[in-house]
Amino acid sequence: MIRLSGDSELTASSVVANRTMNRERGLGGVNSYARELGFDPAGWLAERGGAAPGWLDLCSGEGRALAEAARRLPVGAELTGVDLVGPMTPPPDAAALPNLRLVTAAVADWAPGRCYDLITCVHGLHYLGDQLGAVARAASWLAPDGRFAAHFDPDSVRRSDGSSAARAVVAALRGAGFEYRARRHLLVLDGGREVDLPFRYAGADPAAGPNYTGQPAVGSYYREGACERA
């Protein structure tokens, strides 16, 4: 039987404190958010117009993509990055970008004080224990006409008996309004809302092994029941 870890043990795991994913990724180019998401976040926000667009990036690493976007978007924009490890080498001009905020915190323990037009999590859900809870919380932080986009591996979600919950989870997410783009492993939601998923978090396995990225990832285990949210 697999021994499941709680949040405190999980966040101390070397797998969760991954120091390679998202560390060097910028906004555009070969190794970029635009390439991974299929759209340019800053361009997407600029096209919406408005003087104060908001972008929240979960598991933001060094925050390089956010810093690049902060230089392009209006001063009134609010760009927030949340990462368990935080930036080890922040963008050199980060202090001079008043619209950029980089927060060192566990995603499960953090909540914003506003809604965002765009919420992203580029290859970050792979390192969270309660992935479905994080997705549900992010949906509630989204503006009514905003967009959530995150990489998601359905094969990492299992029932408490160890069997795969992939098909049931994808069906539940689609029923809640999400689109799952399998080729990109991308979960997308347009329009903020309250989301209740029929799964209750049981714990995580940080020794689940590599996922489709080739990197070691976390296995998330659930029982039948409402997805718990903070």
C-alpha positions in Angstrom: 0.0 0.0 0.0 1.3 3.4 -0.9 2.1 5.8 1.9 0.5 9.1 1.3 2.1 12.4 2.4 0.3 15.4 3.9 1.0 19.0 2.8 3.8 19.8 5.3 5.7 16.7 4.4 5.0 17.2 0.7 6.3 20.7 0.5 9.6 19.6 2.1 10.0 17.0 -0.6 12.9 17.5 -3.2 10.4 16.6 -5.9 8.0 19.5 -5.0 10.8 22.0 -4.5 11.8 21.4 -8.2 14.5 23.9 -9.1 14.5 23.4 -12.9 10.9 23.7 -14.0 10.0 27.3 -14.9 13.3 28.7 -13.7 14.5 30.0 -17.0 11.3 30.2 -18.9 10.5 33.6 -20.4 7.5 35.2 -22.1 8.3 34.4 -25.7 10.8 32.3 -27.7 11.7 28.7 -27.7 11.6 28.1 -23.9 8.6 30.3 -23.2 5.1 30.7 -21.8 3.8 31.5 -25.2 5.1 28.2 -26.6 3.8 26.1 -23.7 0.4 27.8 -23.5 -0.2 28.4 -27.2 -0.7 32.1 -26.6 1.2 35.1 -25.4 -0.1 36.1 -22.0 1.0 39.7 -22.3 -0.5 40.0 -25.8 -3.7 38.4 -24.6 -4.1 40.9 -21.8 -3.2 43.8 -24.0 -5.9 42.9 -26.5 -8.5 43.0 -23.7 -7.7 46.7 -23.1 -8.1 48.4 -19.8 -5.7 50.2 -17.6 -5.3 47.6 -14.8 -5.2 44.1 -16.2 -4.3 41.4 -13.7 -2.2 38.2 -14.3 -1.6 35.6 -11.6 1.0 33.0 -12.3 1.1 30.0 -9.9 4.4 28.1 -9.5 6.1 31.1 -11.2 9.7 30.1 -10.6 12.0 33.1 -11.2 9.2 35.2 -12.4 10.9 36.1 -15.7 7.8 35.9 -17.9 5.9 38.2 -15.4 8.7 40.7 -15.4 8.8 40.8 -19.2 5.0 41.3 -19.2 5.3 44.0 -16.6 7.6 46.0 -18.9 5.0 45.8 -21.8 1.7 46.3 -19.9 0.3 49.5 -18.4 1.8 50.7 -15.1 -1.7 50.0 -13.5 -1.4 46.3 -14.4 -1.0 43.9 -11.5 1.2 40.9 -12.1 1.6 38.4 -9.2 3.8 35.3 -9.1 3.5 32.7 -6.4 6.1 30.0 -5.9 7.1 27.6 -3.1 10.8 28.2 -3.5 10.5 31.8 -4.8 13.0 33.5 -7.2 16.6 32.6 -6.4 17.8 35.2 -8.9 15.0 37.7 -9.4 14.9 39.8 -12.6 17.5 42.5 -12.1 14.9 45.3 -12.5 12.2 43.6 -10.4 12.4 46.3 -7.7 11.8 49.0 -10.3 8.6 47.3 -11.6 5.8 48.6 -9.3 3.3 46.4 -11.0 5.2 43.1 -10.3 4.8 41.1 -7.1 6.7 37.9 -6.5 5.4 35.9 -3.5 7.2 33.0 -1.8 4.5 30.7 -0.5 2.8 27.3 -1.0 0.0 27.6 -3.4 -2.3 25.7 -1.0 -1.7 28.3 1.8 -2.1 31.4 -0.3 -5.1 33.4 -1.5 -5.3 36.7 -3.4 -7.2 39.8 -2.4 -8.5 40.4 -5.9 -9.8 38.6 -9.0 -7.5 38.2 -12.0 -8.1 38.5 -15.8 -5.6 35.7 -16.4 -4.4 32.9 -14.1 -1.7 30.5 -15.4 0.2 27.5 -14.0 2.8 26.3 -16.4 3.8 22.8 -15.5 3.2 23.6 -11.9 0.2 21.4 -11.0 2.5 18.4 -11.3 4.1 19.4 -8.0 1.0 20.1 -6.0 -0.7 17.5 -3.8 -4.3 18.7 -4.1 -4.3 19.5 -7.8 -8.1 19.6 -8.1 -8.5 21.8 -5.0 -6.0 24.3 -6.5 -7.9 24.3 -9.9 -11.2 24.9 -8.1 -9.7 27.7 -6.0 -8.1 29.3 -9.1 -11.5 29.3 -10.9 -13.0 31.3 -8.1 -10.2 33.9 -8.3 -10.9 34.5 -12.0 -12.7 37.5 -13.4 -16.1 36.8 -15.0 -14.5 37.1 -18.5 -11.0 35.9 -17.5 -9.1 32.9 -18.5 -7.4 30.1 -16.5 -4.8 27.9 -18.3 -2.7 25.2 -16.6 -0.8 22.1 -17.6 -2.5 19.0 -16.1 -1.7 15.3 -16.2 -4.9 13.3 -15.7 -2.8 10.2 -15.2 -1.4 11.7 -12.0 -4.8 11.6 -10.3 -5.8 8.4 -8.6 -8.5 7.0 -6.3 -7.6 6.1 -2.8 -7.3 2.4 -3.7 -4.6 3.3 -6.3 -6.8 2.9 -9.4 -6.7 5.6 -12.1 -9.3 8.4 -11.8 -8.1 10.1 -15.1 -11.3 9.5 -17.1 -13.6 10.4 -14.2 -11.6 13.6 -13.4 -11.5 14.8 -17.0 -15.3 14.2 -17.3 -16.0 16.1 -14.1 -13.8 19.0 -15.2 -15.5 19.2 -18.5 -18.9 19.1 -16.8 -17.7 22.1 -14.7 -16.9 24.1 -17.8 -13.2 23.4 -18.4 -11.7 22.4 -21.7 -9.0 19.8 -21.6 -6.6 20.0 -24.6 -4.9 16.6 -24.5 -2.2 17.4 -27.1 -0.8 20.2 -24.9 -1.9 18.6 -21.6 -3.6 22.0 -21.0 -6.6 22.7 -18.9 -8.5 25.9 -19.9 -11.4 27.7 -18.3 -13.0 30.8 -19.7 -15.0 32.8 -17.1 -14.6 32.7 -13.3 -16.9 30.6 -11.3 -17.4 28.4 -8.2 -16.4 24.9 -9.0 -17.4 21.8 -7.0 -15.8 18.5 -8.1 -16.8 15.1 -6.8 -13.5 14.2 -5.3 -12.0 14.7 -1.8 -8.3 15.0 -1.4 -6.7 12.0 0.5 -3.0 12.7 0.2 -0.1 12.7 -2.2 2.7 10.4 -3.3 5.9 12.4 -4.0 7.6 9.2 -5.2 5.2 8.6 -8.1 8.0 9.0 -10.7 8.3 10.9 -14.0 5.2 12.1 -15.8 4.8 13.1 -19.5 7.4 15.9 -19.0 10.1 13.4 -18.1 10.5 15.1 -14.7 9.6 13.4 -11.3 6.1 14.5 -10.3 3.5 14.0 -7.6 0.7 11.5 -7.6 -2.6 13.0 -6.2 -5.1 10.7 -4.4 -8.8 11.3 -3.9 -11.9 9.8 -2.4 -15.4 10.2 -3.8 -16.9 13.4 -2.4 -16.8 17.2 -2.8 -13.4 18.7 -3.6 -12.2 20.7 -0.6 -11.3 24.3 -1.0 -9.9 26.9 1.4 
